[in-house]
């Protein structure tokens, strides 16, 4: 999940909430939406590889 911050940057969050904190995990902050999408694809790839 990608959200735009007040600073104009984009932050990638995990889809699931952390059971302990009740918040989503920050998976990185990026200057552009394209960079955030590129990293999200990389995260999905590594989640599903053996």
MMTF fields as JSON, N, C-alpha, C and O atoms, coordinates in Angstrom:
{
  "mmtfVersion": "1.0.0",
  "mmtfProducer": "UNKNOWN",
  "numBonds": 199,
  "numAtoms": 200,
  "numGroups": 50,
  "numChains": 1,
  "numModels": 1,
  "chainsPerModel": [1],
  "groupsPerChain": [50],
  "chainIdList": ["A"],
  "bondAtomList": [4, 2, 8, 6, 12, 10, 16, 14, 20, 18, 24, 22, 28, 26, 32, 30, 36, 34, 40, 38, 44, 42, 48, 46, 52, 50, 56, 54, 60, 58, 64, 62, 68, 66, 72, 70, 76, 74, 80, 78, 84, 82, 88, 86, 92, 90, 96, 94, 100, 98, 104, 102, 108, 106, 112, 110, 116, 114, 120, 118, 124, 122, 128, 126, 132, 130, 136, 134, 140, 138, 144, 142, 148, 146, 152, 150, 156, 154, 160, 158, 164, 162, 168, 166, 172, 170, 176, 174, 180, 178, 184, 182, 188, 186, 192, 190, 196, 194],
  "bondOrderList": [1, 1, 1, 1, 1, 1, 1, 1, 1, 1, 1, 1, 1, 1, 1, 1, 1, 1, 1, 1, 1, 1, 1, 1, 1, 1, 1, 1, 1, 1, 1, 1, 1, 1, 1, 1, 1, 1, 1, 1, 1, 1, 1, 1, 1, 1, 1, 1, 1],
  "groupList": [{"groupName": "UNK", "atomNameList": ["N", "CA", "C", "O"], "elementList": ["N", "C", "C", "O"], "formalChargeList": [0, 0, 0, 0], "bondAtomList": [1, 0, 2, 1, 3, 2], "bondOrderList": [1, 1, 2], "singleLetterCode": "X", "chemCompType": "L-PEPTIDE LINKING"}],
  "groupTypeList": [0, 0, 0, 0, 0, 0, 0, 0, 0, 0, 0, 0, 0, 0, 0, 0, 0, 0, 0, 0, 0, 0, 0, 0, 0, 0, 0, 0, 0, 0, 0, 0, 0, 0, 0, 0, 0, 0, 0, 0, 0, 0, 0, 0, 0, 0, 0, 0, 0, 0],
  "groupIdList": [1, 2, 3, 4, 5, 6, 7, 8, 9, 10, 11, 12, 13, 14, 15, 16, 17, 18, 19, 20, 21, 22, 23, 24, 25, 26, 27, 28, 29, 30, 31, 32, 33, 34, 35, 36, 37, 38, 39, 40, 41, 42, 43, 44, 45, 46, 47, 48, 49, 50],
  "secStructList": [7, 3, 3, 3, 7, 6, 6, 1, 7, 3, 3, 3, 3, 3, 3, 3, 3, 7, 6, 6, 6, 1, 1, 3, 3, 3, 3, 3, 3, 3, 1, 1, 2, 2, 2, 2, 2, 2, 2, 2, 2, 2, 2, 2, 2, 2, 2, 2, 7, 7],
  "xCoordList": [0.848, 0.0, 0.898, 1.791, 0.647, 1.469, 0.624, -0.501, 1.163, 0.477, 1.386, 2.605, 0.773, 1.534, 1.601, 0.584, 2.793, 3.003, 2.835, 2.822, 2.71, 2.584, 3.795, 3.69, 4.945, 6.19, 6.285, 7.203, 5.328, 5.358, 6.015, 6.011, 6.577, 7.188, 6.121, 4.99, 6.511, 5.596, 6.153, 7.354, 5.273, 5.716, 4.992, 3.783, 5.757, 5.219, 4.957, 5.855, 3.731, 3.342, 2.964, 2.552, 3.106, 2.656, 1.131, 0.483, 0.564, -0.891, -1.478, -2.543, -0.773, -1.266, -0.829, 0.258, -1.685, -1.316, -0.484, -0.687, 0.444, 1.263, 0.362, -0.294, 0.322, -0.552, -0.185, -1.055, 1.117, 1.571, 1.197, 0.703, 1.443, 1.255, -0.076, -0.553, -0.682, -1.915, -1.693, -2.649, -0.428, -0.096, 0.537, 0.98, 0.572, 1.197, 2.7, 3.158, 3.459, 4.908, 5.386, 4.932, 6.302, 6.892, 7.929, 8.9, 7.705, 8.624, 9.512, 10.202, 9.498, 10.391, 9.701, 8.489, 10.489, 9.998, 10.75, 11.97, 10.004, 10.58, 10.176, 9.113, 11.027, 10.781, 9.686, 8.937, 9.592, 8.609, 7.692, 8.06, 6.51, 5.553, 6.096, 5.884, 6.791, 7.359, 8.372, 8.403, 9.198, 10.197, 9.505, 9.946, 8.427, 7.681, 7.042, 7.057, 6.48, 5.866, 6.918, 6.671, 8.095, 9.187, 9.601, 9.821, 9.705, 10.094, 8.991, 9.278, 7.731, 6.616, 6.65, 6.398, 6.956, 7.071, 8.214, 8.083, 9.327, 10.464, 10.083, 10.458, 9.346, 8.901, 8.009, 8.179, 7.051, 6.146, 6.923, 6.605, 7.927, 8.744, 9.442, 9.408, 10.072, 10.823, 9.913, 10.312, 8.679, 7.726, 7.346, 7.125, 7.269, 6.733, 7.791, 7.458, 9.046, 10.059, 10.468, 10.512, 10.767, 11.046, 12.013, 12.324],
  "yCoordList": [-1.165, 0.0, 1.234, 1.369, 2.117, 3.323, 4.53, 4.682, 5.381, 6.601, 7.799, 7.713, 8.91, 10.141, 10.89, 11.071, 11.319, 12.036, 13.532, 14.009, 14.253, 15.703, 16.368, 17.459, 15.72, 16.265, 16.076, 16.595, 15.326, 15.072, 13.751, 13.352, 13.074, 11.77, 10.687, 10.928, 9.485, 8.348, 7.292, 7.024, 6.688, 5.669, 4.364, 4.338, 3.288, 1.953, 1.307, 1.218, 0.86, 0.19, -1.253, -1.576, -2.123, -3.498, -3.517, -2.605, -4.555, -4.665, -5.071, -4.594, -5.955, -6.416, -5.471, -4.894, -5.32, -4.531, -5.388, -6.598, -4.76, -5.436, -5.749, -4.851, -6.994, -7.398, -6.687, -6.379, -6.43, -5.812, -4.338, -3.87, -3.607, -2.158, -1.705, -0.612, -2.545, -2.156, -1.228, -0.695, -1.032, -0.14, -0.949, -2.08, -0.35, -1.009, -0.755, 0.295, -1.732, -1.621, -0.747, -0.901, 0.168, 1.039, 0.234, -0.268, 0.118, -0.639, 0.262, -0.213, 1.553, 2.456, 3.727, 3.75, 4.793, 6.096, 6.477, 6.334, 6.967, 7.214, 8.582, 9.097, 9.165, 10.508, 10.504, 11.472, 9.406, 9.36, 8.156, 7.16, 8.249, 7.149, 5.959, 4.811, 6.221, 5.137, 4.327, 3.1, 5.008, 4.317, 3.461, 2.347, 3.97, 3.208, 1.975, 0.9, 2.123, 0.977, -0.061, -1.263, 0.405, -0.508, -1.331, -2.537, -0.673, -1.388, -2.338, -3.427, -1.937, -2.812, -4.101, -5.183, -3.992, -5.192, -6.082, -7.306, -5.484, -6.266, -6.978, -8.132, -6.304, -6.908, -8.108, -9.167, -7.948, -9.048, -10.229, -11.38, -9.962, -11.019, -11.829, -13.06, -11.151, -11.855, -12.554, -13.542, -12.046, -12.72, -14.085, -15.021, -14.203, -15.424, -16.366, -17.448, -15.985, -16.901, -17.885, -17.551, -19.114, -20.238, -19.956, -20.835],
  "zCoordList": [0.0, 0.0, 0.0, 0.836, -0.938, -1.071, -0.692, -1.168, 0.158, 0.556, 0.308, 0.455, -0.069, -0.27, 1.058, 1.728, 1.43, 2.682, 2.473, 1.338, 3.54, 3.471, 2.857, 2.296, 2.959, 2.409, 0.904, 0.269, 0.318, -1.114, -1.48, -2.644, -0.49, -0.736, -0.66, -0.238, -1.08, -1.063, -0.127, -0.126, 0.676, 1.625, 1.345, 1.117, 1.368, 1.15, 2.507, 3.344, 2.715, 3.954, 3.656, 2.542, 4.661, 4.502, 4.475, 4.99, 3.873, 3.798, 5.152, 5.544, 5.86, 7.157, 8.269, 8.219, 9.268, 10.437, 11.383, 11.477, 12.076, 13.075, 14.271, 14.8, 14.696, 15.803, 17.106, 17.921, 17.292, 18.531, 18.619, 19.645, 17.519, 17.558, 16.964, 17.271, 16.109, 15.448, 14.267, 13.704, 13.887, 12.769, 11.646, 11.846, 10.467, 9.326, 9.347, 9.796, 8.853, 8.86, 7.707, 6.574, 7.999, 6.983, 6.2, 6.767, 4.878, 4.036, 3.19, 2.287, 3.475, 2.767, 2.323, 2.109, 2.186, 1.747, 0.472, 0.393, -0.528, -1.845, -2.355, -2.009, -3.175, -3.706, -4.765, -4.892, -5.531, -6.616, -6.465, -5.841, -7.033, -7.018, -7.799, -7.407, -8.892, -9.701, -8.898, -8.994, -8.107, -7.279, -6.228, -5.945, -5.649, -4.638, -5.257, -4.657, -6.454, -7.144, -7.511, -7.415, -7.933, -8.29, -7.068, -7.172, -5.913, -4.696, -4.248, -3.75, -4.418, -4.045, -4.868, -4.337, -6.149, -6.99, -6.506, -6.501, -6.102, -5.59, -4.297, -4.092, -3.43, -2.167, -2.456, -1.852, -3.383, -3.727, -4.302, -4.002, -5.115, -5.696, -4.603, -4.629, -3.647, -2.605, -1.61, -0.994, -1.445, -0.56, -1.102, -0.334, -2.431, -3.045, -3.591, -4.076, -3.525, -4.049, -2.966, -1.782, -3.398, -2.517, -1.465, -0.662]
}
